[in-house]
Amino acid sequence: MKISSNLLSSFIFLGFMALAYAIHHQYGLGNGAGFFYDEKANLEGLESVQDIDSALGFIFSGDSGPLGRPISLASFALNAPSWPAHAEDFHHTNTLIHLLNGVLLFWLIGVFAQIIRPRCEWPWIAAGIASLLWLAHPLWVSAVHIPVQRMTLLAATFSLLGLIGYIKARAHLESRPNLALGGMSASLMLGTALAALSKENGALLPLFALALELALAKPVFANDRTARLWWTWKTVFLYAPPALLLGYLAWPIFADPVAHYAIREFTLYERLLTQPRILWDYIGYIFFPRPNAISPFHDDIVVSTGLFTPFSTLVSILAWLAVIVLAWRWKTRYPLFAMAILWFLGGHGLESTFIPLELYFEHRNYLPSMGLFVLAGLAAAHAFERSRFARRVTLIFVPVYFVVCLFALHVTNTLWGAAPVAAQIWHERQPESVRAAQHLARLYLVSGQTGAAFDMLRKAMQRAPTDTGLILQGFRLGCERDEPASIDEQVQKLIPVLRQGFFSTAALVAVDVMEKNLGATCTSLTDTHLLALIDALAANPKFQASRQGMANLFIVRSRIHARRGEFSPTVETLEAAFERAPSLNLIQRISLVLSSGGLHDIGLQRIEEYRAKAPRNPVLRAQWNRELDAMREVLLANKAQSDAGERTSP
């Protein structure tokens, strides 16, 4: 008896969901991974989320990218009760989003496979193979178990939804072109907007649609007018957006690369040379999954300083050029291959090219890799149609590869879930990674092993003597062991290094912690010592290139001046911090300091001046003005109380 295609599709989907549930269980093993280095900077605002107003303030306060990523922050706001004590809730939410993305990928491939050239006879088998292999791949453990990478997951979610809508509308392009183009336009615009508001690389959605077009049959229209409309539409919606986006972002960077790369340890030229090697490394991980190979730390990557240093730089560049040429020449004969290459390289167009981001992260492959899995799934489905031998090979290879992925996924999640063991293994495997050493040292501190943490940082400093974060972390831990004279000598030795060392947010955290514990954990350290260290960092050109970093230094300095009772320097440093990174918190501090000094009128004047600094976002602007009104009322009350006191004084 012949099974209907709908019934077969239903069986395939049920089998897919059953295996997806097994994958969900595997990810549960890694829920003990905890938080990592990006979490505090992005999520500490969750502490203030108490009601709708404070939630909106958090959602629209993002500064991780130019668009603020409010959709991702809205999802984090739902986890606010779990911050920071229950990291497992963040991991579980990420896992559910990852599984949803697997379902969406299944749906996308199923509808796409029905209209490709040549037509696939087994579209839902192709969808099941590709999406299950992608879903079970261990490379996404870092995207799921680094909680802040929910931004990556959600950008993929809305990109997939946009592409599904695009393909569903595209299927009617020949029969009802106007309606189809309307649906395709709406899908691209809405999907791109939602994806980009989750994470900026979601703006590449039109490029993924363009990649899919390579494998679709050229539509045949009833008249030339419709054909011209189709060509114009593709130019406006598919070709122009990626070109304009990349040009808009590239122009200022290439115009002044030194300024844009000021906080990095590499130049624009070195980044462009290094990325081809890294992209091949990603390919190796995708096709050959390895247990325990996934790590959250990649600051130890060797930077290419020339075409032959290392020699693999030139080989990688030439290999990619060859792949691109082959994809172009074979775009008619092997359209799926061309589609996969454009999807992969186009998906890395922002995070793996000229933008001054860090060099290497596995999660950057989350969406770009999907094109390769689409190719694999459709190739496997086509093998069913070719010959009995090809079908047997596919029936053996696909399950074996899936089991290998599941095994690697199980081992990787088990390791990530055992945080202390994972930290030790990551450090042993990556002894040159400063972050791996810092992560292990932090866990030592949490468990009360101060000596082990200090030794870990000291050894790391020997390998990275100009890392300002390591320097100050090691100094802070070793401080309480030293005599006052030794502290004086150490500070004088550190100052030249801090003035020229590499930028590190860990250095900013270290001075903040030292100031808050001044006189408690290290009685030898004085505010004079700390001011000297802060001044050294503030004189460093790499720190000067970070507006938020300089603002943080000024804030710590203002607390020291306030403790000393130095009124004018306190106000000056707070205003200097506000100039670099305006915030309501700084306005409140400035106003209260001025009011405490009896300068109520100046404080009221500052509040009115700060209204002009309100954010453009209407939600934040309204909140900004409400807070300023509340501060104004406090200052007016303080002024009235002060005036009344003056009138009643003898």
N, C-alpha and C positions, 0 to 999 in steps of 0.2 A: 504494500500500500504506500502510495506516495504522500509524503507529509507536505502540507501547504507551507508556503514561505512564511506566512504570518505565525503559524504554529511553531515552525522551526526557530524563528526569531525570538519567540517567547521563551522557548526552552534555552536558547543561547543566553538570553538576558538573565534568566533565573540562575543558570550555572555561573554566569559572571558575578551576580550578586552574592552567591554563596562563597565563591572564592574571594571576593572583595571583603566579606565579613572575616574570613580567615586572615587576610592582610591587616584588617583593623585590629585584630587580636595581637598580631606581631608588633604593631606600633605601640600597643599598650605596654609592652615590656620596657619601652624607653621613657615612660612618663616620669621617671625619677631623675631625668637629666638636669632639672633645675633651670636657673636663668644664666645667661651669658653676658658678654661685655656690652652689647647694645641695649639691653633691656632697661637699665636704670635711666639712661638719657631719654629714651622714648616713652617709658611707661610710668615714671615716678609721679606724673600728674594724676594717676589713678587714685592716689591717696586723698585727693581733694574732691573726688566724685561722690557727692552725697545726694544730689537731686537733679532734676532736668537741667536747671540753669548751669550748675557746675559741670554736668556731663557735656553740655554743648560747648562750654568753655574749653574742656579737654579735647573734644572732637575737632575743634577748629584751631587748636593751638599748635598743631604739628609743624615742625621745622626740619624734618628729615629730607624733604625735597621741596622744590619750588611750589608745588600744588598743595602741600600740607598733608596729603593722604587722609582726608577726613573719613572716608568709608572704612578704612582699616582701623582708625582710631575709634570709630563708633563700635566696631566689633570688640575691640579691647575694653571699651566702657562696660560692655555686658559682663566682662570678667572682673570688674573692679572689686567686688567683695573678696576675690581670691588673691588680690595683690597685697603684699608680696609673699604671703605665707604659703600659698598653695599653687606652686608652679604647675603641678600636674593638671590642673583645670585648663590652663593655657595650652598645654600639650594635647589634651584630649580634644579641645575645640579645633586645634590645627589638624588633628587626624581626621576629624569629620569633614572638614573642608577639603582635605586631600582626597578622601573617598568620593566626595561629591564631584571633584574634578575628574576622577577616573570615570564616573558615570557619564559626565558631560563629554569626555573624550570618546567614550563608546558611542554615544549618540551622534557626535560630529562625524566620526569615521563611517558610521552606518549610512547616514544620509549622503555623505560625500562619495562613498564607494558606488552609489547607485547611479551617479551621473558622470563618472570619470570616463576617460578614453584610454584603452578599450574598456568597455563596461565590465565590472566585476560581477561574476555569477554568484559569489558567496559574500555579499557585503557585510552581513552581521557576523559571519565567522571572522572576516578580516578585522572587524571592529572589536570582537572579543579578544582575539590574539593580541592586537596592538595595545589595547587599553589595559589588559591584564599584565602584560610584560612591563608596560610603563608603570603601572600602579605598584607592582611588586618590586621594582628596582630599588636597591638600597641607597642609590645616590640621593634620594629625596629625604633621607633621615634628617639631614641638617636643616632642610626647609621646614620640616614638621617639628623638630625638637629644639630649634632655636626659636623661641616663641615670637620674637619680633618679625620673623620671616612670614608671619601670617600675611604681611603686605604682599609678598610674592605669590602666596597661594590665592589670595583674593583677586589680584590682577589677572591671574590665569583663569579664575572662575568667570569673570566678566568677559575676558577675551574669548573663551570657548562659547559662552552664550551668544556673543556677537557673531561669531563665525557660524554657529548653528543657524541663527536667523538669516544670515547672509546666504548660506547654501540652500536653505528651505525656499527662500525667495528666488534664488538663482535658477532653481529647477523650472520656473515658469517664465524664464526670460524670453524664449522664442514665441510662446503662445500668448502671453500677456505682458509685453515688455514694459509698459508704463507702470503697471502695478508691481512688477518684479523689481524694477529699478527703485521704486519708492520703498519697498520693503528692504532691499539691500542697503539703501542709503540710511534708513532709520536704524537698522541693525548695526551698521558700522559706527554711526555717530553716537548712538546710545551706549553701545558696548565699549567704544574707545573712551568715552567720557567716564564711565563707571570704572573701567580698568585703570585709567590714568589717575583717578582720584583715590585708587587703592595703592598704586605705585606707578611712578612715572613711565616705566618701560611698557605699561599698558597702552601707551600712545602708539605703539608699533602694530596695533591690530590691523590697520590697512595693509601693512606689509605681509602679514600672514595670509590675508585674503588674496593678495597678489600672488603669493606662492601657490595657493590652492588653484588659482586660475591657470597655472602652467599645466596642470593635469586634467583640466576640463576641456571638453570639445568646444571649438570655436562656434558660437551660435550662428545660425542661419536665419536671417531676417527676411521679411516679406518685401521690404523696400529699402532703398539707400538712405532714406531719412532716418530710419530706426538704426541702421548700421552706424551712421555718423553720430547719432545720439549715444550709442553704446561706447564708441571711441571717446567721445567727450566726457562721458560719465567716468570711464576708467581713468582718464587723465586727472579729473578733479578729485575723485574719491580714492583711487588706488596709488597712482604715481606721485601726485603732488604732495599729499600729507607727509609721507616719510621723508621725501626730499627736502621739504620746507622745514620739517622738525630738525633733521640732522644739520641742515645748513644754519638754522637759527642757533642751535647749541654750539656748533663748531666755530662759527665766526669769531665770537669774543675770545675763545680759548686759543685759537691759532693766531689771533691778533696780539695776544699778550700771554704766551704760555708760561713765562716765568712767574707772573703774578698768580695765575690760576693753580700752578703746581707748587706754590710756596710752602705749603705744609706737608708736602710729600717728600719721600726719600728718593724719588726718582723723577726724571724729567718726562715731558710729553714724548720726546723722541724715544726714550728708553721704554716707556709704556707701550708705544706702538710696535716696538721691536719684540717685546716680551709676550704680547697677547697671542700671536700665532702659535707659539710653543704651548701656551696654556690651553688654547682651543683644542690642540691635538691631545693634550693630556685629558681634557674633558671627554673627548671621543673615546680614548682608551678606557676610561671608567664606565662609559655608557655601554660599550660593546663587551667589555670584560669585567663584570662586577666582581669585586674582591671583598671578602669578609674583613671587617675592622679597618678598611682603608679610608673610611669617611671620617673627617676631622673638622671641628669648627675653627681651626687655626691654620692660616696659610701665610703668615707674615714672614715665613722663612723661604719663600720662593726666590730663586736666583733670578736677578734682574739682568736682562740682555743690555749690555752697554755698547754693543756693536754687532755687525752682521756675523762676525766670527767669534764673539765672546758672549755666550758659548757658541760653538759651531752649529749646534742644533737650531739656532735662530734662523740662519740662512736656509737650512734644509726645510724647516717648518714653513717659511714664507713661500719657497718654491713649490712645496707640496700643496699648499692651499691655492696658489695660482693655477697649478695643474688641475685641481679639482674644479675650480671655478670655470676654467676653459672647457673642461669636459662636460660640465653641467650645461654650459651655454650651447656647445656643439650638439649635445645629445637631447636638447630640450624637446625636440619633436619625436625622436626615436625612443627615448627613455624619459618621459615627462615626470614620472614619479621621483626619479633620481634628482632631476632639476628642482622639483618642488621641495624635496627634503633639504637640499643644500641651501636654497634661498631661505627656507624657514629657519634653519639652524643659524646660518651666518647673519641673516637679518634680525633674528631674535637677540643676537649679541651686539646689535648695532649701537646700543647706548652704553651698556655696562662693560663692554669688552673692547672699546675703541679709544676715543680721545678724551672722554670725560675723566677728570682727575679723581677717580674712585680708587679703592684698594685693588690690588691686582687680581686676586683669585678667591672665588667662592663657588662651591659646588651648586648652591641653590640658583645660581644664574642660569643653569641649564634646565630649570624646571619646565618652563614653557618652550624654549628653543629646541629642546630635545624631542618634543612631540612629533615633529615632522619626520624624524628618523624612525620613530616607532610606527607612524602611519605607513611609511615605506615598507617597513618590515612586515606589518600585518597584511597589507595588500599583496606583497610579494608572496607571502605564505598562501594567501587565498588563491592567487593565480597559479601557484604550484599544483593545487588540487585539480585545475583544469588541464594541465599540460600532459601529464603521463602518470602511470601507476607508480613508477620509480620516484618521481618528484613528490607524489603524495605521501609515499612511505617515508621518504627522508624528512618531509615536513612534520609528519605525525610523530617522528622520533625526536627531531631537533627541538621543536617548540616546547613540548613538555619538559625535556631535559633542561633547556635554558630557563624555563619558568621555575623549576625546582632549584636550580642553582641560584636564581635571584631570591627565591624565598629563603633558602639557607643563609645567603649573605645578609638578607634583611633581618633574619632572626638573630644572627650573631651580632650584627651592628646595633640593633635595638637593645639587645641584652647588655652590650657594653655601655651604651649611652645611659641606660637606666641605672647602672652602678657608677654613680658620679665619681667617687674617690678613686675607684679602680681605673675608670676611663681617663681621668686627669693624669694618673701616673703613666699609663700606657701612651697617651698622646705626647707627654713630655719625653718619654724614652724614644719614641719613634721620630720625634721632631725636636731634637736637642737645640737646634738653632732658633726655634720659635720663641720669641719673647713672651707672646701671649700665652702659650702653653705653660711656660714657667710661672707666669703671674697667676694663671688659673689654678695651678697646683698649689702655689704658695697661699692663695686665698683660702683654699680648702684646708690647708694645714692650720691657718689662723682660726678658722671656724671651729676646728676640732681641738684648739688649745695648744697646738704644736708650734709655738712661736719660734723656737730655735730652728726647727726644720724649715719654716717659712723664710727666716732670715738667711739661712745657708743656701736655699734655693735661689733667692734673689741675688745673693752675692755671686754665685756661680754664673748666673745669667748676665750679670753686669760685666763679668770678665769677657763674655762673648759679644756684648753690645754696650761698650763703655760710653756711648754718646746718647743712649736712650734716656731721656729726661724722666720718664715715668718710672723706669727701673731704679734710677739713681735716687729719686726722692722716696720711693717705697722702701728701698733698702736703708736709706738714711733714717727714715721714720722708725723702722723696726729696731735698728741698731742704736738709736739715740739713747734710750734709757740705760744702756750699758756703759756709756761714756761719761768721763768727767767734764766739767765745764770748759776747761782749757782744750780738751780734745774736741768738743763741739765747735769751739771757735775756729780751730784749725781745719776741721772738716768743712765747715761752711765756706771758709775762704778758698778751699780747694774745689768745692762744688761750683762756685759762682762762674768761673770761666767756662766750665762745661755746660752749665745751664744756659748761658748766653748764646751758645753755638750748637747745642744738641738738637736732636730731632723732636718735632712736635709730638706730644702724647697727651691724651685726655687723662691718662693715669696720673700724670704730673699735677694736673689741676685738682684731681680728687685728693691727692696726697697733701697738698698745701691746705686744702679745705679741712681735711681731717686733723692735721697738725694744729691748725688754729683753734678748732673746736675743743681740742684736748690739751691746749696749751697750759702747762704747769701741772697737769694731772699725770699722764702716762710717761712724760719725759720732763723731769724738773730742771734738767740742764738747759733745755731749749727756751730761749726768751723771745719776746716779740721782736726784738732787734734782729735776732738771727733770722726769724721768719720773714721779716720785711726785706732783708738782704736777698733771701732766696726768691721771693716774689718779684723783686726788682730785676733780678737776673733773668727770670723767665720773661718778664715784660719787655726786656731789652733784646730778646731773641727775635730775629726777623720772622721765623716760622710761626711763633706765637702771635706776633703782630698781624700776621695774615689771617688769623682767626678772630673774627669780631666777638663771637661768643666766648672764646677762650680768654681774650683780654677782659671782657666784661666780668668773667668769673674771678680773674685775678684782682680786679678793682674791688669787687664785692668783699673778698677775703681781706683785702687791705683796709677797707672801710671799717670792718669789724674790729680790727686791731686799733685803729685810730679812735674808734668809739670807746673801746675798753680803756684807752689811755686818757679819755676825756678831751681829746683834741677835736673841737667842734668843726672848724673850717676844713681841715683835711678830710674829715668824715663826709661832709657834704660834697666836697670836690670829687672824691673818689666815687661816691655813689652816682653823681651826675655824669662822670666819665664812663661809668658802666652803662648808664642809661643811654648815653649817646651811641654806644656800640651795639647794644641789644636792648631796645625799649621793652619794658614790661610793667604791668600793674604793680607787681610786688616791689619793684624799685621805686615807683612813684610813691607808694605808701611809705617806704622807708625814708625817702627824701623828705616827704611832708612831715612825718613824725619827728624827724631830727630837727627840721627848721622850727617846728612848733615847740619842741622842748627847749630850744634856744631863745624862745620868745619872739621869733621872726614869723609871726602868724601871717602878716600881710604878704611877705615874700612867698610863704608856703601857698597861700591862696593864688598868688600870681603864677607860681609854677604849675599849679593844677590847671589853670586856664591855658597856659602855654602847651601843656601836655595833651590837651584835647586835639590839637593839630597833629599829634603823632598817632592818633587812633588808627588801628588796622583798617585796611580796605574792606575786609570781609564784614558784611552787615551784621552778622551774629556777634562777632568779636567787637565790632564798633559799638553796638548797643551795650554789651557787657562792660566795655571800657568806660563809656560815659556814665553808666550806672555806678560803677565803682568810684569814678572821680566825683560824682555828686555826693556819694556817701562820705568820701574823704573830706570834701569841702564842708559838709555839715559838722564833721568832727573838729576840723580846724576852726570853724566859726564858733563852736561851743567852747573850745579851748581859749580862743581869743576873748570871748565874752567873760569867761571865768577869770582870765588874767586881768582884764580891764576892771572887773568888779573888785578883785583883790587889791589892785592899785588904788582904787577910790576909797577903800575902807582902811588902808594902811595908814598909820599915824604920820 
